[in-house]
Amino acid sequence: MGKSNSYYMQLHVEALFTMNEKNELMTIREPWDSTSQPAPRFYLTRPLYEKPHTYFRADVPKEL
């Protein structure tokens, strides 16, 4: 049986951004730039036929 759409979305997010142990976004992965750019404050993925997944940057307050 194949992997779920959520699995592939998680791989996609891990390819785009570096994340900490809490799955919070840290920086953008850019192969040509040696300086790290901050990740977006919020990133939303929506796998086909599954619930959306949200990711927040590590410095965004939890209350927000």
C-alpha positions as CSV (number, residue, x, y, z in Angstrom):
1,M,0.0,0.0,0.0
2,G,1.3,3.5,-0.8
3,K,2.0,6.3,1.5
4,S,-0.7,8.9,2.5
5,N,-0.9,12.3,1.0
6,S,0.0,13.8,4.4
7,Y,3.3,11.9,4.4
8,Y,4.3,13.4,1.1
9,M,3.2,16.9,2.3
10,Q,5.4,16.5,5.3
11,L,8.4,15.6,3.1
12,H,7.6,18.7,1.0
13,V,7.7,21.0,4.0
14,E,10.9,19.4,5.2
15,A,12.4,20.0,1.8
16,L,11.4,23.7,1.8
17,F,12.2,24.7,5.4
18,T,14.5,23.7,8.3
19,M,12.4,22.9,11.4
20,N,13.2,22.4,15.1
21,E,12.2,19.3,17.2
22,K,8.7,20.8,17.7
23,N,8.0,20.9,14.0
24,E,8.2,24.7,14.0
25,L,9.6,26.5,11.0
26,M,13.1,28.0,11.3
27,T,14.6,29.0,8.0
28,I,14.2,28.6,4.2
29,R,16.4,25.9,2.6
30,E,18.2,27.6,-0.3
31,P,21.0,25.7,-1.9
32,W,22.7,28.7,-3.5
33,D,22.6,31.1,-0.5
34,S,24.9,30.6,2.5
35,T,22.9,33.0,4.6
36,S,19.7,31.7,6.1
37,Q,16.5,33.6,5.4
38,P,13.7,33.3,8.0
39,A,10.8,31.0,7.1
40,P,7.4,32.5,6.6
41,R,5.4,33.0,9.8
42,F,2.7,30.6,8.7
43,Y,2.6,27.8,6.1
44,L,-0.5,25.8,5.3
45,T,-0.7,22.6,3.4
46,R,-3.8,20.8,2.3
47,P,-3.3,17.2,1.2
48,L,-6.0,15.8,-1.2
49,Y,-8.9,14.4,0.8
50,E,-7.3,15.0,4.1
51,K,-7.4,17.7,6.8
52,P,-5.1,20.7,6.4
53,H,-1.8,20.9,8.2
54,T,-0.5,24.2,9.6
55,Y,3.1,25.1,10.4
56,F,4.2,28.2,12.3
57,R,7.6,29.8,12.6
58,A,9.3,29.2,16.0
59,D,9.3,32.9,17.0
60,V,5.5,33.3,16.5
61,P,3.7,33.7,19.8
62,K,1.5,30.7,20.7
63,E,-1.4,33.0,21.6
64,L,-1.6,34.2,18.0
